Amino acid sequence: MQPAFTARQGQYLAFIYHYGKVNRRSPAEADIQRYFGVSAPTVHQMIVTLEAAGHIERTAGVGRSVRVLVPLAELPPLE
């Protein structure tokens, strides 16, 4: 069965998940931006897209509150 997200979205999801496991807190958008080498608007748009698709959830007004809703078994390996 194909995942419900693109390969790039899968990499973002995997990064958010693993960052949280290693650092015991969710990444800031700036952390994601540094890892992927993209612009701040690109990261923000991806976060909005992932949230709209139901792959993550965030708490409004709370920084570092991103939580991955996709089961670990469905996440791709982080490249």
KESEBA-600775 format. One record per residue: residue number from 0; x, y, z of N, C-alpha, C in turn. Coordinates in nm, 2 decimals. Example, Ala and Ser with C-alpha at 12.3 -4.5 7.8 and 13.67 -1.06 7.14 Angstrom:
BEGIN
 seq  neast nnorth    nup caeast canorth   caup  ceast cnorth    cup
   0   1.32  -0.57   0.78   1.23   -0.45   0.78   1.32  -0.33   0.78
   1   1.28  -0.22   0.71   1.37   -0.11   0.71   1.29   0.00   0.79
***
This chain:
BEGIN
 seq  neast nnorth    nup caeast canorth   caup  ceast cnorth    cup
   0   0.08  -0.12   0.00   0.00    0.00   0.00   0.09   0.12   0.00
   1   0.06   0.22  -0.08   0.13    0.35  -0.09   0.10   0.44   0.03
   2   0.20   0.50   0.08   0.18    0.60   0.19   0.09   0.71   0.14
   3   0.02   0.78   0.23  -0.07    0.89   0.19   0.01   1.02   0.19
   4   0.14   1.02   0.17   0.22    1.14   0.16   0.33   1.12   0.06
   5   0.39   1.23   0.01   0.49    1.22  -0.09   0.62   1.19  -0.02
   6   0.72   1.16  -0.10   0.86    1.12  -0.05   0.91   1.24   0.03
   7   0.90   1.36  -0.02   0.95    1.48   0.05   0.88   1.50   0.18
   8   0.75   1.48   0.18   0.67    1.49   0.30   0.71   1.39   0.40
   9   0.74   1.27   0.35   0.78    1.16   0.44   0.91   1.19   0.51
  10   1.00   1.26   0.44   1.13    1.30   0.50   1.11   1.41   0.61
  11   1.02   1.50   0.59   0.99    1.60   0.69   0.93   1.53   0.81
  12   0.83   1.43   0.79   0.77    1.36   0.90   0.88   1.28   0.98
  13   0.97   1.21   0.90   1.07    1.13   0.97   1.16   1.22   1.05
  14   1.20   1.34   1.00   1.29    1.43   1.07   1.22   1.48   1.20
  15   1.09   1.52   1.19   1.02    1.57   1.30   1.01   1.46   1.41
  16   0.98   1.34   1.37   0.97    1.23   1.46   1.11   1.20   1.53
  17   1.21   1.19   1.45   1.34    1.15   1.51   1.40   1.27   1.59
  18   1.38   1.39   1.55   1.43    1.50   1.62   1.37   1.50   1.76
  19   1.24   1.48   1.77   1.17    1.47   1.90   1.22   1.36   1.99
  20   1.25   1.25   1.93   1.31    1.13   2.01   1.44   1.17   2.06
  21   1.53   1.23   1.98   1.66    1.26   2.03   1.67   1.38   2.12
  22   1.59   1.48   2.10   1.60    1.60   2.17   1.49   1.62   2.28
  23   1.39   1.52   2.28   1.28    1.52   2.38   1.19   1.65   2.37
  24   1.19   1.71   2.25   1.10    1.82   2.22   1.09   1.83   2.07
  25   0.98   1.89   2.02   0.96    1.90   1.88   1.06   2.00   1.82
  26   1.09   1.99   1.69   1.18    2.09   1.63   1.11   2.22   1.61
  27   1.18   2.33   1.61   1.13    2.46   1.57   1.14   2.46   1.41
  28   1.06   2.54   1.35   1.07    2.55   1.20   1.21   2.58   1.16
  29   1.28   2.66   1.24   1.42    2.70   1.20   1.51   2.57   1.20
  30   1.48   2.47   1.29   1.56    2.35   1.29   1.54   2.27   1.17
  31   1.41   2.27   1.12   1.38    2.20   1.00   1.44   2.27   0.88
  32   1.44   2.40   0.88   1.50    2.48   0.77   1.64   2.45   0.76
  33   1.72   2.44   0.87   1.86    2.42   0.87   1.89   2.27   0.81
  34   1.81   2.18   0.86   1.83    2.04   0.82   1.81   2.02   0.67
  35   1.71   2.08   0.61   1.67    2.05   0.47   1.73   2.16   0.38
  36   1.79   2.27   0.44   1.85    2.37   0.36   1.75   2.44   0.27
  37   1.63   2.47   0.32   1.53    2.54   0.24   1.50   2.67   0.32
  38   1.41   2.75   0.25   1.37    2.88   0.31   1.27   2.86   0.42
  39   1.25   2.96   0.50   1.15    2.96   0.61   1.01   2.94   0.56
  40   0.97   3.02   0.45   0.84    3.00   0.40   0.81   2.86   0.34
  41   0.92   2.79   0.29   0.90    2.65   0.24   0.87   2.56   0.36
  42   0.94   2.58   0.47   0.92    2.49   0.58   0.78   2.52   0.64
  43   0.74   2.64   0.65   0.61    2.68   0.71   0.50   2.62   0.62
  44   0.51   2.63   0.49   0.41    2.58   0.40   0.40   2.42   0.41
  45   0.51   2.36   0.43   0.51    2.21   0.44   0.44   2.17   0.57
  46   0.47   2.25   0.68   0.40    2.22   0.81   0.25   2.24   0.80
  47   0.21   2.35   0.73   0.07    2.37   0.71   0.00   2.26   0.63
  48   0.07   2.22   0.52   0.03    2.11   0.43   0.01   1.98   0.51
  49   0.12   1.94   0.59   0.11    1.82   0.67   0.00   1.82   0.77
  50  -0.02   1.94   0.83  -0.13    1.95   0.93  -0.27   1.94   0.86
  51  -0.28   2.00   0.75  -0.41    1.99   0.68  -0.44   1.85   0.63
  52  -0.34   1.77   0.60  -0.36    1.63   0.56  -0.38   1.54   0.68
  53  -0.36   1.59   0.80  -0.38    1.50   0.92  -0.26   1.42   0.95
  54  -0.14   1.46   0.90  -0.02    1.38   0.93   0.05   1.43   1.06
  55   0.02   1.56   1.10   0.08    1.61   1.22  -0.03   1.69   1.29
  56   0.00   1.73   1.42  -0.09    1.82   1.48   0.00   1.92   1.56
  57  -0.06   2.04   1.57   0.01    2.15   1.65  -0.08   2.21   1.74
  58  -0.03   2.27   1.85  -0.11    2.35   1.94  -0.09   2.50   1.91
  59  -0.20   2.56   1.88  -0.19    2.70   1.84  -0.13   2.79   1.95
  60  -0.03   2.87   1.91   0.03    2.96   2.00   0.14   2.90   2.09
  61   0.17   2.78   2.06   0.27    2.71   2.14   0.39   2.67   2.05
  62   0.51   2.72   2.08   0.62    2.68   2.00   0.66   2.54   2.02
  63   0.72   2.47   1.92   0.77    2.34   1.93   0.66   2.24   1.98
  64   0.55   2.25   1.92   0.43    2.17   1.96   0.39   2.07   1.85
  65   0.48   2.05   1.75   0.44    1.96   1.64   0.45   1.81   1.69
  66   0.35   1.74   1.66   0.34    1.60   1.69   0.31   1.52   1.57
  67   0.39   1.42   1.53   0.36    1.33   1.42   0.25   1.23   1.45
  68   0.15   1.22   1.36   0.04    1.13   1.39   0.05   1.00   1.30
  69   0.15   1.00   1.21   0.17    0.88   1.13   0.25   0.78   1.22
  70   0.20   0.65   1.21   0.27    0.55   1.29   0.42   0.53   1.24
  71   0.51   0.51   1.33   0.65    0.49   1.30   0.68   0.39   1.19
  72   0.60   0.28   1.19   0.62    0.18   1.09   0.59   0.23   0.95
  73   0.52   0.34   0.93   0.48    0.39   0.80   0.58   0.51   0.76
  74   0.67   0.55   0.85   0.76    0.66   0.81   0.88   0.60   0.73
  75   0.93   0.67   0.63   1.04    0.63   0.56   1.17   0.65   0.64
  76   1.28   0.58   0.61   1.41    0.61   0.67   1.45   0.75   0.65
  77   1.50   0.82   0.74   1.55    0.95   0.73   1.68   0.95   0.65
  78   1.68   1.03   0.54   1.80    1.04   0.46   1.89   1.15   0.49
***
